[in-house]
Amino acid sequence: MHGHGKDTLKHFERMFEGVQPNDVTSVCVLLAHNHAGLVDEGMHCYASIVTDYMISAKLEHYTCMVDLLDRVGHLQEVENMVMAMPYKPHVAACMDLLNARKIHGNVEMAECIAK
């Protein structure tokens, strides 16, 4: 949140050496990627959380990834992620999605989300 995303990620990497992250720490790592705008690294981290650390993605994980992808305009990937997640998006997430569609000028997808 304070512009030190890359430094934060270095600390998390050191912290995870020999330690199993949990739901909370994995969400924090995703948030650090999100705030630093590190899309590719965030996608890699998300995949690692699910496959390497065997952490079941919670709504908070999905919300972080949707926000990360939305910020950089990866609208189709966002739609795919939202459609595939096993949770119903909460109101705040839907509002974020609608706002991102407005910013990126995608009225058609905004109408779909609103429905």
Buried (B, 14 or more C-beta within 10 A) or exposed (E): EEEEBEEBBEEBEEEBEEEEBEBEBBBBBBBBBBBBEBBEBBBEBBEBBBEEEEBEBBBBBBBBBBBBBBBBBBBEBBBEBBEEBEBEBEEEBBEBBBEBBEEBEBEEBBEEBEE
